[in-house]
Amino acid sequence: MSTETIRWDEQGVPYSVAFDDKYFCTQDGYAECVHVSGIGNDLVARFRALDPGVEGVFTIIETGFGTGLSFCCAWKMWQENAPASWTLRFISVELFPLPAADIHKALSTWSVLDGFRNALTAVYKPMESGVAHFYFNAPRVHLILVFEEVVAALQIIAHDHLAGDGADAWFLNGFSPFKNPQMWRMEVFEGMALLSKKGTTLSTFTVAAAVRRGLEACGFTVLRIPGFGTKRTVLSGIRKD
């Protein structure tokens, strides 16, 4: 495995050479992320509802770290809304990691993320394989990157108990199912089910029928919610048992 090669379009949007797909939407990737991942998982309200008298951990698992945009968005929402006694544990899977310089360039479009981008790229280093841990705001944010193929990564997360008692929310951020079907196969949904609990939520930009059926078969209730930009709908879901 080597670091991913990307190209940039005339608007400065990064595209994966391996998958011939963009990392985020051309209209506004940050706003899209806030909509799909934040609203899709009701994160702001859930962060604000955390008991400040408890030292707890809120766990998000992401399939596809990419440019780190979703992590930085979640970190910003966490910093603005969660009580100081809680830690955000953000676990992300990536088989084709970007170099830190490309992550820095990709996120530089949004000044609201400057502090988060700089903190991330100051410590981030891609690995050939394995698990890397990064701590921010000592230790209010704990980023765990698993540099493996997605099914193997989910098995590592489960075997090593990296997610504690399970995910509170999932960001399904792999490239399009038509571009990267390996990220959306049944083994992935089964791995998600093993790492989920009652009340675990999910969000994803795709509403592909095979994705909906796979998630439902693994115990998630899913529904379409209004999309962002030119995309009419996106997917939200919850594990109810």
Secondary structure, 3 states (H helix, E strand, C coil): CCCCCEEECCCCCEEECCCCEECCCCCCHHHHHHHHHHHHCCHHHHHHCCCCCCCCEEEEEEECCCCCHHHHHHHHHHHHHCCCCCEEEEEEECCCCCCHHHHHHHHCCCHHHHHHHHHHHHHCCCCCCEEEEEEECCCCEEEEEEECCHHHHHHHHHHCCCCCCCCCEEEECCCCCCCCHHHHCHHHHHHHHHCCCCCCEEEECCCCHHHHHHHHHCCEEEEEEECCCCCCEEEEEEECC
